[in-house]
Amino acid sequence: MVMALNAIQAPAPTSPEYQPFHTFTQDNLLDDRTEAILPRAILSRQGMTLDQLGQLLSLHPVKVEVHHATERGLDEFRKTASEYLATKKPLCGS
């Protein structure tokens, strides 16, 4: 999540170790809001599901759509992913 949010240049908080730049780090990404969705203790032991990832990302000003490959089959998932990647849609938004 940190790499993806930084790569799309989502609005990031300040971080003392990277002043004057605004950047996501694991320390400033995981906070009280994320703890309510997925506690750090659980995250560090077992990771997260795709739905939890979507919930955590939706806490930030980015457009989030969660699609499971099994919902409509692998071929349909690949087609949807290819079509999406072929367009230039904004990734960040308020």
Distance bins in CASP14 RR format, pairs under 12 A and 6 or more apart:
PFRMAT RR
TARGET T0000
AUTHOR 0000-0000-0000
RMODE 2
METHOD distances of the structure
MODEL  1
1 7 0 0 0 0 0 1 0 0 0 0 0
1 8 0 0 0 0 0 1 0 0 0 0 0
1 10 0 0 0 0 1 0 0 0 0 0 0
1 12 0 0 0 0 0 1 0 0 0 0 0
1 24 1 0 0 1 0 0 0 0 0 0 0
1 25 0 0 0 0 0 1 0 0 0 0 0
1 26 0 0 0 0 1 0 0 0 0 0 0
1 28 0 0 0 0 0 1 0 0 0 0 0
1 29 1 0 0 1 0 0 0 0 0 0 0
1 30 0 0 0 0 1 0 0 0 0 0 0
1 34 0 0 0 0 1 0 0 0 0 0 0
1 38 0 0 0 0 0 1 0 0 0 0 0
1 43 0 0 0 0 0 1 0 0 0 0 0
1 47 0 0 0 0 0 1 0 0 0 0 0
1 48 0 0 0 0 1 0 0 0 0 0 0
1 52 0 0 0 0 0 1 0 0 0 0 0
1 53 1 0 0 1 0 0 0 0 0 0 0
1 54 0 0 0 0 1 0 0 0 0 0 0
1 55 0 0 0 0 0 1 0 0 0 0 0
1 56 1 0 0 1 0 0 0 0 0 0 0
1 57 1 0 0 1 0 0 0 0 0 0 0
1 58 0 0 0 0 0 1 0 0 0 0 0
1 59 0 0 0 0 0 1 0 0 0 0 0
1 60 0 0 0 0 1 0 0 0 0 0 0
1 62 0 0 0 0 1 0 0 0 0 0 0
1 64 0 0 0 0 0 1 0 0 0 0 0
2 8 0 0 0 0 0 1 0 0 0 0 0
2 10 0 0 0 0 0 1 0 0 0 0 0
2 12 0 0 0 0 1 0 0 0 0 0 0
2 13 0 0 0 0 0 1 0 0 0 0 0
2 15 0 0 0 0 0 1 0 0 0 0 0
2 23 0 0 0 0 1 0 0 0 0 0 0
2 24 1 0 1 0 0 0 0 0 0 0 0
2 25 1 0 0 1 0 0 0 0 0 0 0
2 26 1 0 1 0 0 0 0 0 0 0 0
2 27 0 0 0 0 1 0 0 0 0 0 0
2 28 0 0 0 0 1 0 0 0 0 0 0
2 29 1 0 1 0 0 0 0 0 0 0 0
2 30 0 0 0 0 1 0 0 0 0 0 0
2 34 0 0 0 0 0 1 0 0 0 0 0
2 56 0 0 0 0 0 1 0 0 0 0 0
2 57 0 0 0 0 0 1 0 0 0 0 0
2 60 0 0 0 0 0 1 0 0 0 0 0
3 10 0 0 0 0 0 1 0 0 0 0 0
3 23 0 0 0 0 0 1 0 0 0 0 0
3 24 0 0 0 0 1 0 0 0 0 0 0
3 25 0 0 0 0 0 1 0 0 0 0 0
3 26 0 0 0 0 0 1 0 0 0 0 0
3 29 0 0 0 0 0 1 0 0 0 0 0
4 10 0 0 0 0 1 0 0 0 0 0 0
4 12 0 0 0 0 0 1 0 0 0 0 0
4 24 0 0 0 0 1 0 0 0 0 0 0
4 29 0 0 0 0 0 1 0 0 0 0 0
4 53 0 0 0 0 1 0 0 0 0 0 0
4 54 0 0 0 0 0 1 0 0 0 0 0
4 56 0 0 0 0 0 1 0 0 0 0 0
4 57 1 0 0 1 0 0 0 0 0 0 0
4 60 0 0 0 0 0 1 0 0 0 0 0
4 62 0 0 0 0 1 0 0 0 0 0 0
4 64 0 0 0 0 0 1 0 0 0 0 0
4 91 0 0 0 0 1 0 0 0 0 0 0
4 92 0 0 0 0 0 1 0 0 0 0 0
5 11 0 0 0 0 1 0 0 0 0 0 0
5 12 1 0 0 1 0 0 0 0 0 0 0
5 13 0 0 0 0 0 1 0 0 0 0 0
5 22 0 0 0 0 0 1 0 0 0 0 0
5 23 0 0 0 0 1 0 0 0 0 0 0
5 24 1 0 1 0 0 0 0 0 0 0 0
5 25 0 0 0 0 0 1 0 0 0 0 0
5 26 0 0 0 0 0 1 0 0 0 0 0
5 28 0 0 0 0 0 1 0 0 0 0 0
5 29 1 0 0 1 0 0 0 0 0 0 0
5 53 0 0 0 0 0 1 0 0 0 0 0
5 56 0 0 0 0 0 1 0 0 0 0 0
5 57 1 0 0 1 0 0 0 0 0 0 0
5 59 0 0 0 0 0 1 0 0 0 0 0
5 60 1 0 0 1 0 0 0 0 0 0 0
5 61 0 0 0 0 1 0 0 0 0 0 0
5 62 1 0 0 1 0 0 0 0 0 0 0
5 64 0 0 0 0 0 1 0 0 0 0 0
5 91 0 0 0 0 1 0 0 0 0 0 0
5 92 0 0 0 0 1 0 0 0 0 0 0
6 12 1 0 0 1 0 0 0 0 0 0 0
6 13 0 0 0 0 0 1 0 0 0 0 0
6 15 0 0 0 0 0 1 0 0 0 0 0
6 18 0 0 0 0 0 1 0 0 0 0 0
6 21 0 0 0 0 0 1 0 0 0 0 0
6 22 0 0 0 0 1 0 0 0 0 0 0
6 23 1 0 1 0 0 0 0 0 0 0 0
6 24 1 0 1 0 0 0 0 0 0 0 0
6 25 0 0 0 0 1 0 0 0 0 0 0
6 26 0 0 0 0 0 1 0 0 0 0 0
6 28 0 0 0 0 0 1 0 0 0 0 0
6 29 0 0 0 0 1 0 0 0 0 0 0
6 60 0 0 0 0 0 1 0 0 0 0 0
6 62 0 0 0 0 0 1 0 0 0 0 0
6 91 0 0 0 0 0 1 0 0 0 0 0
6 92 0 0 0 0 0 1 0 0 0 0 0
7 23 0 0 0 0 0 1 0 0 0 0 0
7 24 0 0 0 0 1 0 0 0 0 0 0
7 62 0 0 0 0 0 1 0 0 0 0 0
7 91 0 0 0 0 1 0 0 0 0 0 0
7 92 0 0 0 0 0 1 0 0 0 0 0
8 24 0 0 0 0 0 1 0 0 0 0 0
8 57 0 0 0 0 0 1 0 0 0 0 0
8 60 0 0 0 0 1 0 0 0 0 0 0
8 61 0 0 0 0 0 1 0 0 0 0 0
8 62 1 0 0 1 0 0 0 0 0 0 0
8 63 0 0 0 0 1 0 0 0 0 0 0
8 64 0 0 0 0 0 1 0 0 0 0 0
8 89 0 0 0 0 0 1 0 0 0 0 0
8 90 0 0 0 0 1 0 0 0 0 0 0
8 91 1 0 1 0 0 0 0 0 0 0 0
8 92 1 0 1 0 0 0 0 0 0 0 0
8 93 0 0 0 0 0 1 0 0 0 0 0
9 21 0 0 0 0 0 1 0 0 0 0 0
9 22 0 0 0 0 1 0 0 0 0 0 0
9 23 0 0 0 0 1 0 0 0 0 0 0
9 24 0 0 0 0 0 1 0 0 0 0 0
9 60 0 0 0 0 0 1 0 0 0 0 0
9 61 0 0 0 0 0 1 0 0 0 0 0
9 62 0 0 0 0 0 1 0 0 0 0 0
9 90 0 0 0 0 0 1 0 0 0 0 0
9 91 0 0 0 0 1 0 0 0 0 0 0
9 92 1 0 0 1 0 0 0 0 0 0 0
9 93 0 0 0 0 0 1 0 0 0 0 0
10 22 0 0 0 0 1 0 0 0 0 0 0
10 23 0 0 0 0 0 1 0 0 0 0 0
10 24 1 0 0 1 0 0 0 0 0 0 0
10 29 0 0 0 0 0 1 0 0 0 0 0
10 57 0 0 0 0 1 0 0 0 0 0 0
10 58 0 0 0 0 0 1 0 0 0 0 0
10 59 0 0 0 0 0 1 0 0 0 0 0
10 60 1 0 1 0 0 0 0 0 0 0 0
10 61 1 0 0 1 0 0 0 0 0 0 0
10 62 1 0 1 0 0 0 0 0 0 0 0
10 63 0 0 0 0 0 1 0 0 0 0 0
10 64 0 0 0 0 0 1 0 0 0 0 0
10 90 0 0 0 0 0 1 0 0 0 0 0
10 91 1 0 0 1 0 0 0 0 0 0 0
10 92 1 0 1 0 0 0 0 0 0 0 0
10 93 0 0 0 0 1 0 0 0 0 0 0
10 94 0 0 0 0 0 1 0 0 0 0 0
11 22 1 0 0 1 0 0 0 0 0 0 0
11 23 0 0 0 0 0 1 0 0 0 0 0
11 24 0 0 0 0 1 0 0 0 0 0 0
11 60 1 0 0 1 0 0 0 0 0 0 0
11 61 1 0 1 0 0 0 0 0 0 0 0
11 62 0 0 0 0 1 0 0 0 0 0 0
11 91 0 0 0 0 0 1 0 0 0 0 0
11 92 1 0 0 1 0 0 0 0 0 0 0
11 93 0 0 0 0 1 0 0 0 0 0 0
11 94 0 0 0 0 1 0 0 0 0 0 0
12 18 0 0 0 0 1 0 0 0 0 0 0
12 21 0 0 0 0 1 0 0 0 0 0 0
12 22 1 0 1 0 0 0 0 0 0 0 0
12 23 1 0 1 0 0 0 0 0 0 0 0
12 24 1 0 1 0 0 0 0 0 0 0 0
12 25 0 0 0 0 1 0 0 0 0 0 0
12 28 1 0 0 1 0 0 0 0 0 0 0
12 29 0 0 0 0 1 0 0 0 0 0 0
12 60 0 0 0 0 1 0 0 0 0 0 0
12 61 0 0 0 0 0 1 0 0 0 0 0
12 62 0 0 0 0 0 1 0 0 0 0 0
12 92 0 0 0 0 0 1 0 0 0 0 0
13 19 0 0 0 0 0 1 0 0 0 0 0
13 21 0 0 0 0 0 1 0 0 0 0 0
13 22 1 0 0 1 0 0 0 0 0 0 0
13 23 0 0 0 0 1 0 0 0 0 0 0
13 24 1 0 0 1 0 0 0 0 0 0 0
13 25 0 0 0 0 1 0 0 0 0 0 0
13 27 0 0 0 0 0 1 0 0 0 0 0
13 28 1 0 1 0 0 0 0 0 0 0 0
13 29 0 0 0 0 1 0 0 0 0 0 0
13 30 0 0 0 0 0 1 0 0 0 0 0
13 31 0 0 0 0 1 0 0 0 0 0 0
13 59 0 0 0 0 0 1 0 0 0 0 0
13 60 0 0 0 0 0 1 0 0 0 0 0
14 20 1 0 0 1 0 0 0 0 0 0 0
14 21 0 0 0 0 1 0 0 0 0 0 0
14 22 1 0 1 0 0 0 0 0 0 0 0
14 23 0 0 0 0 1 0 0 0 0 0 0
14 24 0 0 0 0 0 1 0 0 0 0 0
14 25 0 0 0 0 0 1 0 0 0 0 0
14 27 0 0 0 0 0 1 0 0 0 0 0
14 28 0 0 0 0 1 0 0 0 0 0 0
15 21 1 0 0 1 0 0 0 0 0 0 0
15 22 1 0 0 1 0 0 0 0 0 0 0
15 23 1 0 1 0 0 0 0 0 0 0 0
15 24 0 0 0 0 1 0 0 0 0 0 0
15 25 1 0 1 0 0 0 0 0 0 0 0
15 26 0 0 0 0 0 1 0 0 0 0 0
15 27 1 0 0 1 0 0 0 0 0 0 0
15 28 1 0 1 0 0 0 0 0 0 0 0
15 29 0 0 0 0 0 1 0 0 0 0 0
16 22 0 0 0 0 0 1 0 0 0 0 0
16 23 0 0 0 0 0 1 0 0 0 0 0
16 25 0 0 0 0 0 1 0 0 0 0 0
16 27 0 0 0 0 1 0 0 0 0 0 0
16 28 0 0 0 0 1 0 0 0 0 0 0
17 23 0 0 0 0 1 0 0 0 0 0 0
17 25 1 0 0 1 0 0 0 0 0 0 0
17 27 0 0 0 0 1 0 0 0 0 0 0
17 28 0 0 0 0 0 1 0 0 0 0 0
18 24 0 0 0 0 1 0 0 0 0 0 0
18 25 1 0 0 1 0 0 0 0 0 0 0
18 27 0 0 0 0 0 1 0 0 0 0 0
18 28 0 0 0 0 1 0 0 0 0 0 0
22 28 0 0 0 0 1 0 0 0 0 0 0
23 29 0 0 0 0 0 1 0 0 0 0 0
24 30 0 0 0 0 0 1 0 0 0 0 0
24 31 0 0 0 0 0 1 0 0 0 0 0
24 34 0 0 0 0 0 1 0 0 0 0 0
24 56 0 0 0 0 0 1 0 0 0 0 0
24 57 0 0 0 0 0 1 0 0 0 0 0
24 59 0 0 0 0 0 1 0 0 0 0 0
24 60 0 0 0 0 1 0 0 0 0 0 0
24 62 0 0 0 0 0 1 0 0 0 0 0
25 31 0 0 0 0 0 1 0 0 0 0 0
26 34 0 0 0 0 0 1 0 0 0 0 0
26 40 0 0 0 0 1 0 0 0 0 0 0
26 43 0 0 0 0 0 1 0 0 0 0 0
26 44 0 0 0 0 0 1 0 0 0 0 0
27 34 0 0 0 0 0 1 0 0 0 0 0
27 40 0 0 0 0 0 1 0 0 0 0 0
28 34 0 0 0 0 0 1 0 0 0 0 0
28 60 0 0 0 0 0 1 0 0 0 0 0
29 35 0 0 0 0 0 1 0 0 0 0 0
29 38 0 0 0 0 0 1 0 0 0 0 0
29 40 0 0 0 0 0 1 0 0 0 0 0
29 43 0 0 0 0 0 1 0 0 0 0 0
29 53 0 0 0 0 0 1 0 0 0 0 0
29 56 0 0 0 0 1 0 0 0 0 0 0
29 57 0 0 0 0 1 0 0 0 0 0 0
29 59 0 0 0 0 1 0 0 0 0 0 0
29 60 0 0 0 0 1 0 0 0 0 0 0
30 36 0 0 0 0 0 1 0 0 0 0 0
30 37 0 0 0 0 0 1 0 0 0 0 0
30 38 0 0 0 0 1 0 0 0 0 0 0
30 39 0 0 0 0 1 0 0 0 0 0 0
30 40 1 0 1 0 0 0 0 0 0 0 0
30 41 0 0 0 0 0 1 0 0 0 0 0
30 42 0 0 0 0 0 1 0 0 0 0 0
30 43 1 0 0 1 0 0 0 0 0 0 0
30 44 0 0 0 0 1 0 0 0 0 0 0
30 48 0 0 0 0 0 1 0 0 0 0 0
30 56 0 0 0 0 1 0 0 0 0 0 0
30 59 0 0 0 0 0 1 0 0 0 0 0
31 37 0 0 0 0 0 1 0 0 0 0 0
31 38 0 0 0 0 0 1 0 0 0 0 0
31 39 0 0 0 0 0 1 0 0 0 0 0
31 40 0 0 0 0 1 0 0 0 0 0 0
31 56 0 0 0 0 0 1 0 0 0 0 0
31 59 0 0 0 0 1 0 0 0 0 0 0
31 60 0 0 0 0 0 1 0 0 0 0 0
32 39 0 0 0 0 0 1 0 0 0 0 0
32 40 0 0 0 0 0 1 0 0 0 0 0
32 59 0 0 0 0 0 1 0 0 0 0 0
33 39 0 0 0 0 0 1 0 0 0 0 0
33 55 0 0 0 0 0 1 0 0 0 0 0
33 56 0 0 0 0 1 0 0 0 0 0 0
33 57 0 0 0 0 0 1 0 0 0 0 0
33 58 0 0 0 0 0 1 0 0 0 0 0
33 59 1 0 1 0 0 0 0 0 0 0 0
33 60 0 0 0 0 1 0 0 0 0 0 0
34 40 1 0 0 1 0 0 0 0 0 0 0
34 42 0 0 0 0 0 1 0 0 0 0 0
34 43 0 0 0 0 1 0 0 0 0 0 0
34 48 0 0 0 0 0 1 0 0 0 0 0
34 52 0 0 0 0 1 0 0 0 0 0 0
34 53 0 0 0 0 0 1 0 0 0 0 0
34 54 0 0 0 0 0 1 0 0 0 0 0
34 55 0 0 0 0 1 0 0 0 0 0 0
34 56 1 0 1 0 0 0 0 0 0 0 0
34 57 0 0 0 0 0 1 0 0 0 0 0
34 58 0 0 0 0 0 1 0 0 0 0 0
34 59 1 0 0 1 0 0 0 0 0 0 0
34 60 0 0 0 0 0 1 0 0 0 0 0
35 41 0 0 0 0 1 0 0 0 0 0 0
35 42 0 0 0 0 1 0 0 0 0 0 0
35 43 0 0 0 0 1 0 0 0 0 0 0
35 56 0 0 0 0 0 1 0 0 0 0 0
35 59 0 0 0 0 0 1 0 0 0 0 0
36 52 0 0 0 0 0 1 0 0 0 0 0
36 55 0 0 0 0 1 0 0 0 0 0 0
36 56 0 0 0 0 0 1 0 0 0 0 0
36 59 0 0 0 0 1 0 0 0 0 0 0
37 43 0 0 0 0 1 0 0 0 0 0 0
37 48 0 0 0 0 1 0 0 0 0 0 0
37 49 0 0 0 0 0 1 0 0 0 0 0
37 51 0 0 0 0 1 0 0 0 0 0 0
37 52 1 0 0 1 0 0 0 0 0 0 0
37 53 0 0 0 0 1 0 0 0 0 0 0
37 54 0 0 0 0 1 0 0 0 0 0 0
37 55 1 0 1 0 0 0 0 0 0 0 0
37 56 1 0 1 0 0 0 0 0 0 0 0
37 57 0 0 0 0 0 1 0 0 0 0 0
37 58 0 0 0 0 1 0 0 0 0 0 0
37 59 1 0 0 1 0 0 0 0 0 0 0
38 44 0 0 0 0 0 1 0 0 0 0 0
38 45 0 0 0 0 0 1 0 0 0 0 0
38 46 0 0 0 0 1 0 0 0 0 0 0
38 47 0 0 0 0 1 0 0 0 0 0 0
38 48 1 0 1 0 0 0 0 0 0 0 0
38 49 0 0 0 0 1 0 0 0 0 0 0
38 51 0 0 0 0 0 1 0 0 0 0 0
38 52 1 0 1 0 0 0 0 0 0 0 0
38 53 0 0 0 0 1 0 0 0 0 0 0
38 54 0 0 0 0 0 1 0 0 0 0 0
38 55 1 0 0 1 0 0 0 0 0 0 0
38 56 1 0 0 1 0 0 0 0 0 0 0
38 57 0 0 0 0 0 1 0 0 0 0 0
38 59 0 0 0 0 0 1 0 0 0 0 0
39 45 0 0 0 0 1 0 0 0 0 0 0
39 46 0 0 0 0 0 1 0 0 0 0 0
39 47 0 0 0 0 0 1 0 0 0 0 0
39 48 0 0 0 0 0 1 0 0 0 0 0
39 52 0 0 0 0 0 1 0 0 0 0 0
39 56 0 0 0 0 0 1 0 0 0 0 0
40 46 0 0 0 0 0 1 0 0 0 0 0
40 47 0 0 0 0 0 1 0 0 0 0 0
40 48 0 0 0 0 0 1 0 0 0 0 0
40 56 0 0 0 0 0 1 0 0 0 0 0
41 47 0 0 0 0 0 1 0 0 0 0 0
42 48 0 0 0 0 1 0 0 0 0 0 0
42 49 0 0 0 0 0 1 0 0 0 0 0
42 52 0 0 0 0 1 0 0 0 0 0 0
43 49 0 0 0 0 0 1 0 0 0 0 0
43 52 0 0 0 0 1 0 0 0 0 0 0
43 53 0 0 0 0 0 1 0 0 0 0 0
43 56 0 0 0 0 1 0 0 0 0 0 0
46 52 0 0 0 0 0 1 0 0 0 0 0
47 53 0 0 0 0 1 0 0 0 0 0 0
47 56 0 0 0 0 0 1 0 0 0 0 0
48 54 0 0 0 0 1 0 0 0 0 0 0
48 55 0 0 0 0 1 0 0 0 0 0 0
48 56 1 0 0 1 0 0 0 0 0 0 0
48 57 0 0 0 0 0 1 0 0 0 0 0
48 66 0 0 0 0 0 1 0 0 0 0 0
49 55 0 0 0 0 1 0 0 0 0 0 0
49 56 0 0 0 0 0 1 0 0 0 0 0
49 66 0 0 0 0 1 0 0 0 0 0 0
49 68 0 0 0 0 1 0 0 0 0 0 0
50 56 0 0 0 0 0 1 0 0 0 0 0
50 57 0 0 0 0 0 1 0 0 0 0 0
50 64 0 0 0 0 0 1 0 0 0 0 0
50 65 0 0 0 0 0 1 0 0 0 0 0
50 66 1 0 1 0 0 0 0 0 0 0 0
50 67 0 0 0 0 1 0 0 0 0 0 0
50 68 1 0 0 1 0 0 0 0 0 0 0
50 69 0 0 0 0 1 0 0 0 0 0 0
50 70 0 0 0 0 0 1 0 0 0 0 0
50 71 0 0 0 0 0 1 0 0 0 0 0
50 77 0 0 0 0 0 1 0 0 0 0 0
51 57 0 0 0 0 0 1 0 0 0 0 0
51 58 0 0 0 0 0 1 0 0 0 0 0
51 64 0 0 0 0 0 1 0 0 0 0 0
51 65 0 0 0 0 0 1 0 0 0 0 0
51 66 1 0 1 0 0 0 0 0 0 0 0
51 67 0 0 0 0 0 1 0 0 0 0 0
51 68 0 0 0 0 1 0 0 0 0 0 0
51 71 0 0 0 0 0 1 0 0 0 0 0
52 58 0 0 0 0 0 1 0 0 0 0 0
52 59 0 0 0 0 0 1 0 0 0 0 0
52 64 0 0 0 0 0 1 0 0 0 0 0
52 66 0 0 0 0 1 0 0 0 0 0 0
53 59 0 0 0 0 0 1 0 0 0 0 0
53 62 0 0 0 0 0 1 0 0 0 0 0
53 64 0 0 0 0 1 0 0 0 0 0 0
53 65 0 0 0 0 0 1 0 0 0 0 0
53 66 1 0 0 1 0 0 0 0 0 0 0
53 67 0 0 0 0 0 1 0 0 0 0 0
53 68 0 0 0 0 0 1 0 0 0 0 0
54 60 0 0 0 0 0 1 0 0 0 0 0
54 62 0 0 0 0 1 0 0 0 0 0 0
54 63 0 0 0 0 0 1 0 0 0 0 0
54 64 1 0 1 0 0 0 0 0 0 0 0
54 65 0 0 0 0 1 0 0 0 0 0 0
54 66 1 0 1 0 0 0 0 0 0 0 0
54 67 0 0 0 0 0 1 0 0 0 0 0
54 68 0 0 0 0 0 1 0 0 0 0 0
55 64 0 0 0 0 1 0 0 0 0 0 0
55 66 0 0 0 0 1 0 0 0 0 0 0
56 62 0 0 0 0 0 1 0 0 0 0 0
56 64 0 0 0 0 1 0 0 0 0 0 0
56 66 0 0 0 0 0 1 0 0 0 0 0
57 63 0 0 0 0 1 0 0 0 0 0 0
57 64 1 0 1 0 0 0 0 0 0 0 0
57 65 0 0 0 0 0 1 0 0 0 0 0
57 66 0 0 0 0 1 0 0 0 0 0 0
57 91 0 0 0 0 0 1 0 0 0 0 0
57 92 0 0 0 0 0 1 0 0 0 0 0
58 64 1 0 1 0 0 0 0 0 0 0 0
58 65 0 0 0 0 1 0 0 0 0 0 0
58 66 0 0 0 0 1 0 0 0 0 0 0
58 93 0 0 0 0 0 1 0 0 0 0 0
60 91 0 0 0 0 0 1 0 0 0 0 0
60 92 0 0 0 0 1 0 0 0 0 0 0
60 93 0 0 0 0 1 0 0 0 0 0 0
60 94 0 0 0 0 0 1 0 0 0 0 0
61 90 0 0 0 0 0 1 0 0 0 0 0
61 91 0 0 0 0 0 1 0 0 0 0 0
61 92 1 0 1 0 0 0 0 0 0 0 0
61 93 1 0 1 0 0 0 0 0 0 0 0
61 94 1 0 1 0 0 0 0 0 0 0 0
62 89 0 0 0 0 0 1 0 0 0 0 0
62 90 0 0 0 0 1 0 0 0 0 0 0
62 91 1 0 0 1 0 0 0 0 0 0 0
62 92 1 0 1 0 0 0 0 0 0 0 0
62 93 1 0 0 1 0 0 0 0 0 0 0
62 94 0 0 0 0 0 1 0 0 0 0 0
63 84 0 0 0 0 0 1 0 0 0 0 0
63 89 1 0 0 1 0 0 0 0 0 0 0
63 90 1 0 0 1 0 0 0 0 0 0 0
63 91 1 0 0 1 0 0 0 0 0 0 0
63 92 1 0 0 1 0 0 0 0 0 0 0
63 93 1 0 0 1 0 0 0 0 0 0 0
63 94 0 0 0 0 0 1 0 0 0 0 0
64 91 0 0 0 0 1 0 0 0 0 0 0
64 92 0 0 0 0 0 1 0 0 0 0 0
64 93 0 0 0 0 0 1 0 0 0 0 0
65 71 0 0 0 0 0 1 0 0 0 0 0
65 80 0 0 0 0 1 0 0 0 0 0 0
65 81 0 0 0 0 0 1 0 0 0 0 0
65 84 0 0 0 0 1 0 0 0 0 0 0
65 89 0 0 0 0 0 1 0 0 0 0 0
65 91 0 0 0 0 0 1 0 0 0 0 0
66 77 0 0 0 0 0 1 0 0 0 0 0
67 73 0 0 0 0 0 1 0 0 0 0 0
67 74 0 0 0 0 0 1 0 0 0 0 0
67 76 0 0 0 0 1 0 0 0 0 0 0
67 77 1 0 0 1 0 0 0 0 0 0 0
67 78 0 0 0 0 0 1 0 0 0 0 0
67 79 0 0 0 0 0 1 0 0 0 0 0
67 80 1 0 0 1 0 0 0 0 0 0 0
67 81 1 0 0 1 0 0 0 0 0 0 0
67 83 0 0 0 0 0 1 0 0 0 0 0
67 84 0 0 0 0 1 0 0 0 0 0 0
68 74 0 0 0 0 0 1 0 0 0 0 0
68 76 0 0 0 0 0 1 0 0 0 0 0
68 77 1 0 0 1 0 0 0 0 0 0 0
68 80 0 0 0 0 0 1 0 0 0 0 0
68 81 0 0 0 0 0 1 0 0 0 0 0
69 75 0 0 0 0 1 0 0 0 0 0 0
69 76 0 0 0 0 1 0 0 0 0 0 0
69 77 1 0 1 0 0 0 0 0 0 0 0
69 78 0 0 0 0 1 0 0 0 0 0 0
69 79 0 0 0 0 0 1 0 0 0 0 0
69 80 0 0 0 0 1 0 0 0 0 0 0
69 81 0 0 0 0 1 0 0 0 0 0 0
70 76 0 0 0 0 0 1 0 0 0 0 0
70 77 0 0 0 0 1 0 0 0 0 0 0
71 77 1 0 0 1 0 0 0 0 0 0 0
71 80 0 0 0 0 1 0 0 0 0 0 0
72 78 0 0 0 0 0 1 0 0 0 0 0
72 79 0 0 0 0 1 0 0 0 0 0 0
72 80 0 0 0 0 1 0 0 0 0 0 0
72 81 0 0 0 0 0 1 0 0 0 0 0
73 79 0 0 0 0 1 0 0 0 0 0 0
73 80 0 0 0 0 0 1 0 0 0 0 0
73 81 0 0 0 0 0 1 0 0 0 0 0
74 80 0 0 0 0 0 1 0 0 0 0 0
74 81 0 0 0 0 0 1 0 0 0 0 0
75 81 0 0 0 0 0 1 0 0 0 0 0
75 82 0 0 0 0 0 1 0 0 0 0 0
76 82 0 0 0 0 0 1 0 0 0 0 0
76 83 0 0 0 0 0 1 0 0 0 0 0
77 83 0 0 0 0 0 1 0 0 0 0 0
77 84 0 0 0 0 0 1 0 0 0 0 0
78 84 0 0 0 0 0 1 0 0 0 0 0
78 85 0 0 0 0 0 1 0 0 0 0 0
79 85 0 0 0 0 0 1 0 0 0 0 0
79 86 0 0 0 0 0 1 0 0 0 0 0
80 86 0 0 0 0 0 1 0 0 0 0 0
80 87 0 0 0 0 0 1 0 0 0 0 0
81 87 0 0 0 0 0 1 0 0 0 0 0
83 89 0 0 0 0 0 1 0 0 0 0 0
84 91 0 0 0 0 0 1 0 0 0 0 0
85 91 0 0 0 0 0 1 0 0 0 0 0
END
